Amino acid sequence: MLSSEDKKKYMELAFEEAKKAEAQDEVPIGAIVVDPDGKVIGRGYNRRELDQSATAHAEMIAIEQACKNIGLWRLIDCSLFVTLEPCPMCAGAIINSRIKNVFFGALDPKAGACGSVVDLFSVAKFNHHPNVIRGLYREEASKMLKDFFREIRRKQKLAKMKLDGGKKD
């Protein structure tokens, strides 16, 4: 069982990954996969723009890295820590890789697949149902995303003003 100190440590690592994404003008989402012994075996951050890939989500990258690191596609008894609620694609990868526990920060009201929009982990016909712990460091994760998108909008407004000859709306 993971202690509250362990959960904090792994979420902090997920936030570090999210900051790597943000530094590259990617949506700041980070993920960590931890094995049953507490070893980090996978890390990932959002790279959709960098890789021009719809599947380059933090969770997908961390899961892929974890599978390669242990030489198995089944991540039985492993835990995933991610700063944003997984989307349907990532939830599918979590189910398929047999991750035991999913800890996430911010809710995703647009694409959340752990209860915000749909709860894929509660679909009875699926062969695997991970434990889900919602809202771990929710405020911090939400703030990181809100600040990122606020800055994007500010930059877009400045660019528009330059195109319009410096006129404000």
N, C-alpha and C positions, 0 to 999 in steps of 0.2 A: 504494500500500500504506500502511495506517495504521501509524504508529509507536506504540510503547508509551506515549509521552507523549500522543499523540492519543487513544488508547483510554482512558487515565486521565482526560483532560479531558472526554471525552464521557460516560463513566460518572459522573463527578462531576456533570455537568449532569442526568443521569437521576436521580441521588440528590436533587438539588435539587427536581426535579419530584415525587419521592416524598414529600419533606418537605411540599410544598404539600398533598398528599392527606392526610397524617397530621394536619396542622394543622386540617383540616376533618373529622376523625374518619372519614376514608376509609382503606381498606387502603393502606399506603404503597408504591405501585408507580408508578414514573416511567419515561418513554420519550422518546427523542430520535431524530429521523431526520436524517441528515447526507448532503448531496449529495457527488458525487465530488470536488468542490473543497474539501471540508471545512467547508462552510457549513451551519449548523443550519437546516433548513427546516421542521421539525415538532417540536412539544413536546406532551407530554400526561401527565396523571396520572389515576389512578383516580378516577372520579366517579359510580360506580354509585348510591350513596345520594343524593348531591346532585341528580343528574338523574333518579333513579328509572328507570334504564335498564340493562338487562342487557348492553347493548353498549358502555357507557361505560368501557371498559378503557383504560389508558394507551396501549397500542399502537394501538388503533383511533383514538383522538383524535389521536395524533401522525401517523399515516399519513394521516388525513383532512386535517389541517392542511398536511402536506407536499404532498399532491396539489393542494390549493387554491393554495398558495404558488407552485408551478411551473406550474400550469395543465395538468397531465397526470395521468392515473391510474396511469401506469407510472412507477415509481420505480427505473428501471434504473440500476445501478451505485451506488445509495444504500445506506447502512448504517443499521441500527436498533440502538440501545443501550437495553436495558431491564433493570430491577433484578430481575425475576422471569421465569423461563421462561414463554414464551407458552403460552396455552391453545389448544385446537383452533380456536376462533373466530378468535383473533388470528393463529394460524399460517395459517389460510385467507386472511386479509387480506394477510399477508406474501407468500404464494404468488401471489395474484391481483395484487398491486401490483408484483411482480417485484423486490422488494428483494434486493440481492445478498448482503449480509452481515448476520447476526444475532448480536449479542453480548449475553449475558445473565448476570446474577449468580446468584441463588439458584435451586436446583432446586425444582420444584413436584411433590411426590409425589402430589398429589391430582388435578391437571389438566394437568400438563406435557405439551406436544405436541412437544417436541424430544428425546424419549428417556426421560423419567421415567415416563410412563404409556404414551405412544404416540409414534412418531416420524413425524409427517406429512411432514416434509421428505425422508424417504427412500422415500416411496411412488413407485415407478417410473412409474406411470401419470400422475402430475401433470406438467404441462408446465414447471414451474419448481422448481428445487432450490437454495435459498440455502445459502451457507456458514454454518455455525453454530459459534460459539466459546462453549463452555459454561463457567460458573463464574468469569467475570471479576468480581473483587471479591465472590466468593461469601460469604465470612465476614461482610463488612459488610452485604450485602443480607439475609442470613439473620438477622443480629442485629436489623436494623431491623424485620423482620417479627415475630420472636419477641417483641421488646420491646413492639411494638404490641399483639399479642394477649394478652400477659401483663397489660398495663394494662387491656384490655377485660375480661378475667376478674376483675381486682381490682375494677373499678367495678361489675361485675355482682354480685360477692359483697357489696360494701358496700350496694348497693341492696336485695339480698335480706335482709340483716341489718336494714335499716331497716324493711322490710315485716314482718319477724318480731319486731319490737320490740327490736332490738339483740342478739338471741341469736346466739351462734356455733354453727356446726354441730358 
